[in-house]
C-alpha cells in the first residue's frame, strides 16, 4: 500500500504522462496533456451555470455529471450522462454568459441526439477515471505509477472526446436550440454570439492549426450572422450577468490560472489590487511556487474577512498537509467539512489527513469520513485507494483487498480488480456486503469459466447486483 505521507495531489496526472498514455491507447485525435480534475468550488460554479440550461432542455440535471478536463485546448462536449468542459475553454471565456452560451450549444447537441452519430459515442457513458484532488487543478505536479495506470482506463474516453465532430447542419440546429434554452432560462444569447465571434478567424486557418473545438464544430461567418440575427430579437438579449455570477466566474478563472500557470499569474497580478479574487489567486500561486508561508499569510487574512468560506479552509488545510504539517491541517479541514458537509471531496481531504496521523482513534475517524464520502460519490477512485491504505494500516486484510479491488474497478483496471476481489473473498466473512460486492466485481471483470463455475456452486451469482 502507498505510504500515508502521499498526498492527493501527488497522484495528479502530468501533461507528459497523459500524452504518452492517451496517444498509445486512443484514436489519433486524443488531445495533448489531458487529465480529469476534481474541484468542489469549480464544479459548483459549473453546475450553477448549467442546471438552468438542462432544465430548459427538459434534461434531468441530476443525471448529468460535469467533468472538468485539464487541458489548454479550447473544447467542450456533451454526451450521455455527462458534460465535459475543458480548462482551456473556461479561461477563454470573458464572462459567465459566454460560458453558458457554449454549454447551451452543447446541450443542443445532446438533446438533438447528435452525440450518437458515431459508433464510438455509444460507449461515451463508460465510467471514467475521476482522480480526486482536494484542490483539483494540480495536473502539473509529479505523477505516480498508480495514476499512470488509472489513465489507461480512461484512454478510450478521451479518444471519444477527440473523435467528436458535427456537420454544419447539426451545428446550426444546436445553435438555435442553444438560443432557445438560454431564452427559456431567462439568459441572454449575446454570450454565445460573442464567443463565436471572438474566434471568427478560425475558418481561415488550416485544419491542423485550428482549435480542436472548431475542427469538430465547423464555424463560418454565415453561421455567426445567422446566430446573431436570431439572438438579437429574443426578449432576454440585453439581460446582464448578475454580480454574483460575474464574481464566481472570475474566481473560477483565477483559481484555474493560478494552479496551472502560477509564475505567469504572479507576473500579471497588480500588488496594489486587494480584491478577493486577486489575493486568492496570489495565495494559490505562492502555494504552487513552494512558498507556503506567504500563501498561508494571505489565506489567514482572507479568512478574517470571510470566516465562513469553506474553500479557504480547504486551501489552508491542503497547503499544510502538502508541506508535512498534517497535525495542523486537521483543524481547517474539519472546518471546511462543517461548513459544507455535502461535499464528498472535502471529506476525502479530512479523511486523508486523519489516517496520516498516528492516533488510532483518528485513523478510525478517517475511515468513517472516507466511507461518508463514498456514500455520496461511490465511484470515487481516490477515496477507495485511501480507504485501502487505512485498512492496511489496521491490518484488516480482507477490507484492504476489497477497497483495492474497488479502486482498480473504478479506474478501469479490471484485471487487478479481479485479482484483489478474489483475494478479498477469501478473507471476508461470507455474505457480508463487502463480500457480495467483491463477488460482483469478479463477475464484472471477465472471470474465467472455472471461476464462474465455482461462484455458481457456492450460490454467489446474483442478478442485478452490480451497480
Buried (B, 14 or more C-beta within 10 A) or exposed (E): BBEBEBBBBBBBBBBEBBBEBBBEBBBEBBBBBBBBBBBBBBBBBBBBBBBBBBBBBEBEBEEBBBBBBBBBBBBBBBBBEBBBBBBBBBBBBEBBBBBBBBBBBBBBBBBBEBBEBBEBBEBBBBBBBBBBBBBBBBBBBEBBEBBBBBBBBBBBBBBBBBBBBBEEEBBBBBBBBBBBBBBBBEBBBBBBBBBBBEBEEBBEEEEEEBBBBBBBBBBBEEBBEBBBEBBEEBEBBEBEBEEEBBBBBBBBBBBBBBBBBBEEBBEEBEEEEEEBBBBBBBBBBBBBBEBBEBBBEBBEEBBEEEEEBBBBBBBBBBBBBBBEBBBBBBEBBBBBBEBBEEBBBBBBBBBBBBBBBEEEEBBEBBBBBBBBBBEBBEBBBBBBBBBBBBBBBBEBBBBBBBBBBBBBBBBBBBEBBBBBBBBBBEBBEEEEEBBBBBBBBBBBBEBEEEBBEBBEEEEBBEEEEEE
